[in-house]
Amino acid sequence: MTKALEVSKEMEAQGIAHNQKTFSMIMAGYVQLGDTGNAFSVFEDMANAGIKPDVVTYNILVNAFCRNRQMDRAMQLLVRMREGGNVPTFQTYTTIIDGFMKVGNVPMALEIVHDMKMGGCRPTAATYNVVMNGLMRDGQVCVMISCPLSAFLCHSVQLSGLLSNQPQPIHILSDKFALGASGTGDYRI
């Protein structure tokens, strides 16, 4: 990173302005070092220079915030991203879903899956792998047996549409799943 920053300073000394890609590379370098603060400072410098971030730039920071369990900041970036005219990709959403699963906020993760679909972004196998891993890690799904992706997609729509602040049982009508610690097929969100 030190060498990259030297090159950046040399560019500036020669009157060569940074572009979106240069800023993004510097941000990614800081993120690799675990320095989210400096990565965000570069993002702000980019905005102050009048350079519009693209989806890749936003994803770099969203990933950093989610990795650091700063989900409020990741969500603020998602809003800022949309307001700036950028359309979140499946990578953006999957990263945020994974972040919410890792902090144990399953309802919010499932809400993001729902928002993703409502926004016209189709979840991928990677997205649903994150959801399934998070559910199992959270102890909300004991065993998933013979779960084709299409069946899981149908059930996730039902689950994400029924979110509330209070836990509620949802009976899954499928022999493709064995859910719930009690083995009753009840799933608690």
N, C-alpha and C positions, 0 to 999 in steps of 0.2 A: 504494500500500500504506500509505503514511503516513496518508492520510485515513481508510482503513478501520480502522486501528489506533486513530485518534482516536475514531471512532464506537464502537469496541469499549470503549474506556476510558470514554466517556460513558455507555454502557449500564451498565457496572459501577457508575459513580458514582451512577446513578439507581436502583440496586438491581435492575436487570433482568439476570437470569442468561442466560448464553449457552446456546443449545440446540445440538443436533447440527449443524444447518445452518450456524449462525454459526461454530462451530469449523471445519467443513469449508471454508467460504469463506475463512477466515483461512489455513488450511493451504494451500489452492490458491493464494492470493496469494503466500505464501512460496515455494512450488514454482515459480511463474512467475518469481520473482526468482532462482531457482537456490539458494535458501537451505533446503536439506533439513533442516539442523540445527534451525532454528526451526520448520519445519513439523512435525518429529517432536516437538519440545517442546510444541507446541500439542496434538498428538495425546495426549501423556502428560497434559497439563492436563485434557483432555477426560475421560480415564479417571479421573483423580483427582477430578473433579467428579461422578463417578458416571453419566456419560452414555455410553451404549453406542454405539460407532461402527457405522455401517452399511457396506454393500458400497461405496458411493460414497466414503466416507471412506477406507476401506482402499485402494481403487483409486488415489486421489490419491497416497498414499505409495508404493504399489507402483510406480507410474509414475515417481515421483521417484527411487527407489532404482535401478530398472532403467536409467533415463536416465543415472545417475551410475555405472553399472556395478557397483553394490553388490548383487550377486545374492544373497549370503548374507543380507543384511538383507531383501531382497524375499521370500526364501523363509521367513524367520522370521515376517514379517508374514502370509504365506499360512497358516502353521501357526496363528498367533494368531487369524487371521480365522476359520478353521474351528473352533478351540476355543471361540470366542465365539459360535458358532451361526450365523455368516454363511456362505452358500454362494457360493463364487467364481463369477463369471460368465465368459462367453467373453472379455470385455474383460480381466478379471484374468489369465486364462491366456494370452491372446494377448500381453499386455504382457510377461509373464515369459518366454514362448517367445522373443519378439523380443530381450529382454535377453540371454538365453543365446546366441542366435545372434550377437549383436553382440560378445560377449566370446569367441566362437569355441568355445563348449562345445556343439557339435552334439548329442552323445549326451544331454546333460541336457535340451536343448530338446525332443528327440524323446521323452524320458521324460515330460516335462510334457504333451506331446500325448497320450501314452498315459494318464497319470493323469487328464487332463481327461475323456477318454472314459469311463474306468472310474468316474469320479465322477458320470457322467450328464450332463455338459455337452457339448453337441454343438459341435464345431469349425465355424467359419464359413469362408466364402471368404477373409475377412481373415486368419484364423488360418493357412490354408494358403498364402496369399500371403507371409506372414511366413516360413513354413518354407521355401518355394521360394526366396525372396530370400536367406535365410540360407545355404542350401545352395549356391547359385550364388556368393554372396560368398565363401564359404569354399573355393571351388574344388572342391567335392565333386560338383558337377553341372555338366558343361560345357554341355549343351544339353538343354532340355526341349521336345519337339516335340509338338504336338497333345495336350496333357495335360488331359483333362476332369477336373473335380474328383472325380467318383466314382472314377475309376481311381486318382487320387492318394490318396484316402482308403484304398482297399484296400492300396496299397503302404505307406502310413505305418503301418498296423496291423502289417504284417510287420516293418517296420524297427524300430518302437518295442518290439516284443516280443523282439527279438534283441540288445538292448544288453548290452554287457559292458565290462569295463575294457580288453580287448585289441581292437585293430582286427581286423575279420573281413570277408571278402568276402561280399556278399549278391547273388546273381544275380537280377535283376528279369526276370521272364518276361512281357514286354509289348512289343509293337511301338509302343506309345504313347510310349516313352521312349528317348532315346539318352543313356546315363549313362556316367560314368567317363572320366577323362582318356585312358585307353588305347582307348576306344571298344569295350571288350569287354562292356559291360553290367554289369560288376562295380561295386558301390558299396561303398566302405569307410567304416565308421563308426569 
